[in-house]
Each structure stands twice: as C-alpha cells, then as structure tokens.
Amino acid sequence: MIQKTLPVGAFLCNCQILVCPETRNALVIDPGEEPARILKTISEIEKDLGGPVELKALFHTHAHFDHIGGSRDVKEHYLAAGIAAPQIFLHKADEFIYSMLPKQAARFGFQLKDPLPVDRYFEDEQRLAIGKLRFTILHTPGHSPGGVCFRLHEDSKLGVHETVFTGDTLFREDIGRADLWGGDEETLVRSIRTRLLTLDDDTCAWPGHGPSTSIGHEKRNNPYI
C-alpha cells in the first residue's frame, strides 16, 4: 500500500492519501486544507507508478472545518477535468456541522465556501473497500456527534498493517476536545474505551493531528482513558 501523510493547514490536520497498489484505486482521508498540495502529491504518486490512479473517495472522520475545508476544491478539480470525481463520505450525525462550514471557519478567522453535498453516509460497522483495501467504519461520537474512525484491515499481500485512523477522537497520549458543536467528553471517553481500546495492542493508530501511536501504547500511557 502507498500511504502519504500530509499535515495540512494552520492546524496541521493529518490528511492521508492511500493507494491500493494492485488496482491503483485511491482515497483521501480528511482533506482539510491545501487542496493544491493534495492534488500535487497524487500527481507525484502517479509519476512514481508510471500511470494514473483513480481517486474513489474522500473520507471524513468528522465535519470540523480543518478536516473538510479542502474537499470541495479536490472534487471540483476532477469535475472540471471531466474525470470521474471522488465521492464525499460523512456520518449523517455530523451533517449539520458540515453545512455550517463557512461559519465554522469564520469563528477561527478563516474564509471558506459552502461545502459540496455529501454523496454517501457512513454507518457503524459498515464494510467498505477501496480497491483491495478493506475498511470497517467505527462510529465514535464525543468529539462530534458523527465522529467516526476507519479501521484498515491487515493484508500482508498489499503490505498493509492493521491500522485505525482516529481523527480527533484519540491522539498520542491525549484525546479530542469536547467543547465544540455537539461534543461530549463522557461520550468521547466511552467511545474510545469501547470501540478503540478493544482493538489489538499492535494496531497502529493515526490521529487527525500529531504523531502516530498504537492502541497498546495508549492503553498504558494515555492519562485520559
């Protein structure tokens, strides 16, 4: 598997670009800002592979502006080129936050356009595949009502280690804030304990900001859980 991690924007959101090496199908997780940089990185991957990749999806762990702000420009790039455009994925419970993207951004001193419509809504325990990359969707509310984590299942043939992309639910030795729209700290901690800490200890955890960690490390060292 090809994985590129791009800390984008003023809040250094970890935008993830994942490509299935066999099918060249790709997805982007949390294209929060810097859409031109995201598209450039995809082009660089295509040069390395010697051919195009097909961007199938834009996965969003939640709808805060620093995780969705670049989605419109990325999708519109493909629409303008007459190429099959990626679908926008989000959990339905975060749609009200998604729809107020300009207001969110303005609160922090930024200007962003209205987002494009959501194409598909995540459901808890939903199984999805991008090429041969296999995901299970874990609904983990607390940071936001529709917060989700993406469990990427191990596949030795593709060079995939068991990984979970945790957005702003779980960080290295920290947890997400719960004082924004629809947040609740008790719910957040319960989500982490029941949906994430039940994964294998050696599961790699990639948060929405900051360095990666592992589930085992967080069990032993995270003071909040």
BALOBA-1460 file (C-alpha; in Angstrom, 3 decimals):
// residues 225
<rec num="1" residu="m" x="0.000" y="0.000" z="0.000"/>
<rec num="2" residu="i" x="1.095" y="3.534" z="-0.727"/>
<rec num="3" residu="q" x="0.437" y="5.954" z="2.136"/>
<rec num="4" residu="k" x="1.282" y="9.639" z="2.176"/>
<rec num="5" residu="t" x="0.595" y="11.665" z="5.325"/>
<rec num="6" residu="l" x="0.274" y="15.407" z="4.753"/>
<rec num="7" residu="p" x="-0.151" y="17.734" z="7.754"/>
<rec num="8" residu="v" x="-2.227" y="20.454" z="6.072"/>
<rec num="9" residu="g" x="-3.418" y="23.900" z="7.053"/>
<rec num="10" residu="a" x="-2.895" y="26.084" z="10.071"/>
<rec num="11" residu="f" x="-3.969" y="23.270" z="12.413"/>
<rec num="12" residu="l" x="-1.781" y="20.637" z="10.682"/>
<rec num="13" residu="c" x="-4.574" y="18.165" z="10.091"/>
<rec num="14" residu="n" x="-3.160" y="14.777" z="9.082"/>
<rec num="15" residu="c" x="-4.546" y="14.339" z="5.590"/>
<rec num="16" residu="q" x="-3.935" y="10.753" z="4.468"/>
<rec num="17" residu="i" x="-3.620" y="9.605" z="0.852"/>
<rec num="18" residu="l" x="-3.926" y="5.833" z="0.474"/>
<rec num="19" residu="v" x="-3.472" y="3.915" z="-2.782"/>
<rec num="20" residu="c" x="-4.128" y="0.225" z="-3.429"/>
<rec num="21" residu="p" x="-1.021" y="-0.916" z="-5.335"/>
<rec num="22" residu="e" x="-2.865" y="-3.590" z="-7.336"/>
<rec num="23" residu="t" x="-5.871" y="-1.608" z="-8.555"/>
<rec num="24" residu="r" x="-4.470" y="1.930" z="-8.251"/>
<rec num="25" residu="n" x="-7.723" y="2.946" z="-6.605"/>
<rec num="26" residu="a" x="-7.133" y="5.694" z="-4.036"/>
<rec num="27" residu="l" x="-8.846" y="7.603" z="-1.269"/>
<rec num="28" residu="v" x="-8.109" y="10.711" z="0.745"/>
<rec num="29" residu="i" x="-8.898" y="10.880" z="4.452"/>
<rec num="30" residu="d" x="-9.650" y="14.355" z="5.855"/>
<rec num="31" residu="p" x="-8.643" y="16.722" z="3.031"/>
<rec num="32" residu="g" x="-8.875" y="19.625" z="5.431"/>
<rec num="33" residu="e" x="-6.914" y="22.338" z="3.638"/>
<rec num="34" residu="e" x="-4.240" y="22.883" z="0.943"/>
<rec num="35" residu="p" x="-6.108" y="21.111" z="-1.878"/>
<rec num="36" residu="a" x="-3.409" y="22.058" z="-4.402"/>
<rec num="37" residu="r" x="-0.811" y="20.262" z="-2.296"/>
<rec num="38" residu="i" x="-3.035" y="17.191" z="-2.013"/>
<rec num="39" residu="l" x="-3.539" y="17.088" z="-5.786"/>
<rec num="40" residu="k" x="0.177" y="17.608" z="-6.396"/>
<rec num="41" residu="t" x="1.002" y="14.678" z="-4.127"/>
<rec num="42" residu="i" x="-1.431" y="12.474" z="-6.051"/>
<rec num="43" residu="s" x="0.278" y="13.521" z="-9.291"/>
<rec num="44" residu="e" x="3.663" y="12.618" z="-7.809"/>
<rec num="45" residu="i" x="2.340" y="9.190" z="-6.859"/>
<rec num="46" residu="e" x="1.106" y="8.728" z="-10.429"/>
<rec num="47" residu="k" x="4.564" y="9.570" z="-11.776"/>
<rec num="48" residu="d" x="6.162" y="7.045" z="-9.437"/>
<rec num="49" residu="l" x="3.671" y="4.375" z="-10.534"/>
<rec num="50" residu="g" x="4.015" y="5.242" z="-14.201"/>
<rec num="51" residu="g" x="0.290" y="5.703" z="-14.672"/>
<rec num="52" residu="p" x="-2.875" y="7.271" z="-13.298"/>
<rec num="53" residu="v" x="-4.598" y="6.446" z="-10.036"/>
<rec num="54" residu="e" x="-8.361" y="6.687" z="-9.647"/>
<rec num="55" residu="l" x="-9.413" y="8.730" z="-6.633"/>
<rec num="56" residu="k" x="-12.582" y="6.982" z="-5.499"/>
<rec num="57" residu="a" x="-13.477" y="8.658" z="-2.204"/>
<rec num="58" residu="l" x="-12.968" y="11.474" z="0.248"/>
<rec num="59" residu="f" x="-13.426" y="10.011" z="3.741"/>
<rec num="60" residu="h" x="-14.112" y="12.437" z="6.598"/>
<rec num="61" residu="t" x="-13.637" y="11.411" z="10.217"/>
<rec num="62" residu="h" x="-15.884" y="14.319" z="11.214"/>
<rec num="63" residu="a" x="-17.102" y="17.662" z="9.912"/>
<rec num="64" residu="h" x="-14.950" y="20.284" z="11.623"/>
<rec num="65" residu="f" x="-13.625" y="22.784" z="9.111"/>
<rec num="66" residu="d" x="-9.961" y="21.816" z="9.416"/>
<rec num="67" residu="h" x="-10.894" y="18.292" z="8.244"/>
<rec num="68" residu="i" x="-13.284" y="19.149" z="5.390"/>
<rec num="69" residu="g" x="-12.149" y="22.543" z="4.094"/>
<rec num="70" residu="g" x="-10.293" y="21.224" z="1.027"/>
<rec num="71" residu="s" x="-12.855" y="18.661" z="-0.111"/>
<rec num="72" residu="r" x="-14.756" y="20.962" z="-2.431"/>
<rec num="73" residu="d" x="-11.680" y="22.034" z="-4.396"/>
<rec num="74" residu="v" x="-10.344" y="18.485" z="-4.664"/>
<rec num="75" residu="k" x="-13.617" y="17.139" z="-6.057"/>
<rec num="76" residu="e" x="-14.167" y="20.128" z="-8.346"/>
<rec num="77" residu="h" x="-10.688" y="19.607" z="-9.832"/>
<rec num="78" residu="y" x="-11.818" y="16.226" z="-11.147"/>
<rec num="79" residu="l" x="-15.220" y="17.509" z="-12.254"/>
<rec num="80" residu="a" x="-13.579" y="20.332" z="-14.224"/>
<rec num="81" residu="a" x="-11.242" y="17.860" z="-15.912"/>
<rec num="82" residu="g" x="-14.116" y="15.611" z="-16.920"/>
<rec num="83" residu="i" x="-12.682" y="12.773" z="-14.836"/>
<rec num="84" residu="a" x="-14.740" y="10.553" z="-12.538"/>
<rec num="85" residu="a" x="-14.832" y="12.536" z="-9.307"/>
<rec num="86" residu="p" x="-14.391" y="11.081" z="-5.813"/>
<rec num="87" residu="q" x="-17.456" y="10.635" z="-3.623"/>
<rec num="88" residu="i" x="-17.727" y="12.602" z="-0.380"/>
<rec num="89" residu="f" x="-18.353" y="10.399" z="2.677"/>
<rec num="90" residu="l" x="-19.534" y="11.584" z="6.106"/>
<rec num="91" residu="h" x="-21.620" y="10.310" z="9.015"/>
<rec num="92" residu="k" x="-25.164" y="11.688" z="8.913"/>
<rec num="93" residu="a" x="-24.991" y="12.949" z="12.521"/>
<rec num="94" residu="d" x="-22.331" y="15.478" z="11.505"/>
<rec num="95" residu="e" x="-24.193" y="16.894" z="8.517"/>
<rec num="96" residu="f" x="-25.433" y="19.931" z="10.460"/>
<rec num="97" residu="i" x="-21.824" y="20.796" z="11.309"/>
<rec num="98" residu="y" x="-20.753" y="20.136" z="7.702"/>
<rec num="99" residu="s" x="-23.404" y="22.516" z="6.369"/>
<rec num="100" residu="m" x="-22.112" y="25.388" z="8.507"/>
<rec num="101" residu="l" x="-18.561" y="25.203" z="7.153"/>
<rec num="102" residu="p" x="-18.240" y="28.967" z="6.412"/>
<rec num="103" residu="k" x="-19.457" y="29.862" z="9.923"/>
<rec num="104" residu="q" x="-17.055" y="27.379" z="11.486"/>
<rec num="105" residu="a" x="-14.128" y="28.803" z="9.571"/>
<rec num="106" residu="a" x="-15.113" y="32.408" z="10.358"/>
<rec num="107" residu="r" x="-15.052" y="31.633" z="14.076"/>
<rec num="108" residu="f" x="-11.342" y="30.892" z="13.739"/>
<rec num="109" residu="g" x="-10.598" y="33.735" z="11.332"/>
<rec num="110" residu="f" x="-10.723" y="31.844" z="8.022"/>
<rec num="111" residu="q" x="-12.898" y="32.144" z="4.920"/>
<rec num="112" residu="l" x="-14.260" y="29.021" z="3.214"/>
<rec num="113" residu="k" x="-17.025" y="28.369" z="0.679"/>
<rec num="114" residu="d" x="-20.096" y="26.237" z="1.307"/>
<rec num="115" residu="p" x="-19.279" y="22.536" z="1.001"/>
<rec num="116" residu="l" x="-20.482" y="20.277" z="-1.791"/>
<rec num="117" residu="p" x="-23.300" y="17.837" z="-0.962"/>
<rec num="118" residu="v" x="-22.428" y="14.601" z="0.814"/>
<rec num="119" residu="d" x="-22.593" y="11.654" z="-1.585"/>
<rec num="120" residu="r" x="-22.705" y="8.773" z="0.888"/>
<rec num="121" residu="y" x="-23.255" y="8.469" z="4.638"/>
<rec num="122" residu="f" x="-21.216" y="6.197" z="6.867"/>
<rec num="123" residu="e" x="-22.947" y="3.654" z="9.078"/>
<rec num="124" residu="d" x="-21.497" y="1.996" z="12.162"/>
<rec num="125" residu="e" x="-19.775" y="-1.332" z="11.372"/>
<rec num="126" residu="q" x="-20.138" y="-0.661" z="7.653"/>
<rec num="127" residu="r" x="-17.626" y="-2.528" z="5.477"/>
<rec num="128" residu="l" x="-16.124" y="-0.613" z="2.572"/>
<rec num="129" residu="a" x="-13.392" y="-1.399" z="0.078"/>
<rec num="130" residu="i" x="-11.261" y="0.964" z="-1.976"/>
<rec num="131" residu="g" x="-9.630" y="-1.327" z="-4.478"/>
<rec num="132" residu="k" x="-8.444" y="-4.172" z="-2.274"/>
<rec num="133" residu="l" x="-8.036" y="-2.009" z="0.831"/>
<rec num="134" residu="r" x="-10.679" y="-3.166" z="3.330"/>
<rec num="135" residu="f" x="-12.170" y="-0.827" z="5.932"/>
<rec num="136" residu="t" x="-14.643" y="-1.094" z="8.788"/>
<rec num="137" residu="i" x="-16.344" y="2.106" z="9.933"/>
<rec num="138" residu="l" x="-16.435" y="2.658" z="13.707"/>
<rec num="139" residu="h" x="-18.868" y="5.298" z="14.954"/>
<rec num="140" residu="t" x="-17.065" y="7.061" z="17.821"/>
<rec num="141" residu="p" x="-19.135" y="10.081" z="18.908"/>
<rec num="142" residu="g" x="-17.953" y="12.517" z="21.540"/>
<rec num="143" residu="h" x="-15.656" y="14.941" z="19.736"/>
<rec num="144" residu="s" x="-18.632" y="15.428" z="17.438"/>
<rec num="145" residu="p" x="-21.931" y="13.516" z="17.137"/>
<rec num="146" residu="g" x="-20.961" y="11.869" z="13.861"/>
<rec num="147" residu="g" x="-17.293" y="11.238" z="14.545"/>
<rec num="148" residu="v" x="-16.006" y="8.015" z="13.017"/>
<rec num="149" residu="c" x="-12.753" y="6.069" z="12.910"/>
<rec num="150" residu="f" x="-11.607" y="3.966" z="9.970"/>
<rec num="151" residu="r" x="-10.222" y="0.523" z="10.712"/>
<rec num="152" residu="l" x="-7.969" y="-0.586" z="7.852"/>
<rec num="153" residu="h" x="-7.635" y="-4.350" z="7.955"/>
<rec num="154" residu="e" x="-4.273" y="-6.066" z="7.737"/>
<rec num="155" residu="d" x="-3.301" y="-7.534" z="4.365"/>
<rec num="156" residu="s" x="0.228" y="-8.902" z="4.074"/>
<rec num="157" residu="k" x="-0.018" y="-9.211" z="0.281"/>
<rec num="158" residu="l" x="-0.629" y="-5.486" z="0.000"/>
<rec num="159" residu="g" x="1.833" y="-4.549" z="2.747"/>
<rec num="160" residu="v" x="-0.973" y="-3.302" z="4.993"/>
<rec num="161" residu="h" x="-0.519" y="-3.367" z="8.779"/>
<rec num="162" residu="e" x="-3.629" y="-3.286" z="10.951"/>
<rec num="163" residu="t" x="-4.329" y="0.442" z="11.313"/>
<rec num="164" residu="v" x="-7.035" y="2.704" z="12.653"/>
<rec num="165" residu="f" x="-7.422" y="6.323" z="11.561"/>
<rec num="166" residu="t" x="-8.854" y="8.017" z="14.631"/>
<rec num="167" residu="g" x="-9.462" y="11.614" z="13.517"/>
<rec num="168" residu="d" x="-9.816" y="13.854" z="16.576"/>
<rec num="169" residu="t" x="-11.181" y="11.085" z="18.789"/>
<rec num="170" residu="l" x="-7.823" y="9.765" z="20.014"/>
<rec num="171" residu="f" x="-4.351" y="11.307" z="19.884"/>
<rec num="172" residu="r" x="-0.994" y="10.100" z="21.129"/>
<rec num="173" residu="e" x="-1.379" y="10.281" z="24.945"/>
<rec num="174" residu="d" x="-4.333" y="12.638" z="24.550"/>
<rec num="175" residu="i" x="-7.967" y="12.742" z="23.454"/>
<rec num="176" residu="g" x="-10.046" y="15.142" z="21.394"/>
<rec num="177" residu="r" x="-11.686" y="18.237" z="22.786"/>
<rec num="178" residu="a" x="-15.385" y="18.065" z="23.585"/>
<rec num="179" residu="d" x="-16.335" y="21.741" z="23.759"/>
<rec num="180" residu="l" x="-17.258" y="22.258" z="20.105"/>
<rec num="181" residu="w" x="-20.576" y="21.675" z="18.311"/>
<rec num="182" residu="g" x="-22.260" y="18.573" z="19.738"/>
<rec num="183" residu="g" x="-19.231" y="17.416" z="21.737"/>
<rec num="184" residu="d" x="-19.493" y="15.486" z="24.992"/>
<rec num="185" residu="e" x="-16.477" y="14.293" z="26.987"/>
<rec num="186" residu="e" x="-18.191" y="11.359" z="28.714"/>
<rec num="187" residu="t" x="-19.386" y="10.074" z="25.352"/>
<rec num="188" residu="l" x="-15.931" y="10.564" z="23.858"/>
<rec num="189" residu="v" x="-14.162" y="8.553" z="26.556"/>
<rec num="190" residu="r" x="-16.769" y="5.801" z="26.294"/>
<rec num="191" residu="s" x="-16.262" y="5.648" z="22.530"/>
<rec num="192" residu="i" x="-12.505" y="5.281" z="22.953"/>
<rec num="193" residu="r" x="-12.802" y="2.600" z="25.607"/>
<rec num="194" residu="t" x="-15.439" y="0.511" z="23.832"/>
<rec num="195" residu="r" x="-14.532" y="0.966" z="20.155"/>
<rec num="196" residu="l" x="-10.769" y="1.600" z="20.039"/>
<rec num="197" residu="l" x="-9.139" y="0.050" z="23.109"/>
<rec num="198" residu="t" x="-10.778" y="-3.253" z="22.169"/>
<rec num="199" residu="l" x="-8.536" y="-3.453" z="19.079"/>
<rec num="200" residu="d" x="-5.269" y="-5.405" z="19.163"/>
<rec num="201" residu="d" x="-2.448" y="-3.685" z="21.040"/>
<rec num="202" residu="d" x="-0.185" y="-3.589" z="17.979"/>
<rec num="203" residu="t" x="-2.787" y="-1.770" z="15.878"/>
<rec num="204" residu="c" x="-1.228" y="1.408" z="14.502"/>
<rec num="205" residu="a" x="-3.331" y="4.483" z="15.308"/>
<rec num="206" residu="w" x="-3.105" y="7.554" z="13.093"/>
<rec num="207" residu="p" x="-4.794" y="10.586" z="14.697"/>
<rec num="208" residu="g" x="-6.103" y="13.671" z="12.972"/>
<rec num="209" residu="h" x="-3.196" y="15.740" z="14.330"/>
<rec num="210" residu="g" x="0.262" y="14.877" z="15.584"/>
<rec num="211" residu="p" x="2.321" y="11.678" z="15.516"/>
<rec num="212" residu="s" x="1.074" y="8.134" z="15.138"/>
<rec num="213" residu="t" x="0.811" y="5.792" z="18.096"/>
<rec num="214" residu="s" x="-0.504" y="2.306" z="18.856"/>
<rec num="215" residu="i" x="-3.518" y="1.040" z="20.731"/>
<rec num="216" residu="g" x="-1.260" y="-0.727" z="23.229"/>
<rec num="217" residu="h" x="0.726" y="2.443" z="23.902"/>
<rec num="218" residu="e" x="-2.470" y="4.376" z="24.601"/>
<rec num="219" residu="k" x="-3.777" y="1.694" z="26.960"/>
<rec num="220" residu="r" x="-0.604" y="2.003" z="29.009"/>
<rec num="221" residu="n" x="0.159" y="5.717" z="28.745"/>
<rec num="222" residu="n" x="-2.892" y="7.813" z="27.939"/>
<rec num="223" residu="p" x="-3.874" y="9.621" z="31.179"/>
<rec num="224" residu="y" x="-7.388" y="10.457" z="29.958"/>
<rec num="225" residu="i" x="-8.602" y="6.896" z="29.430"/>
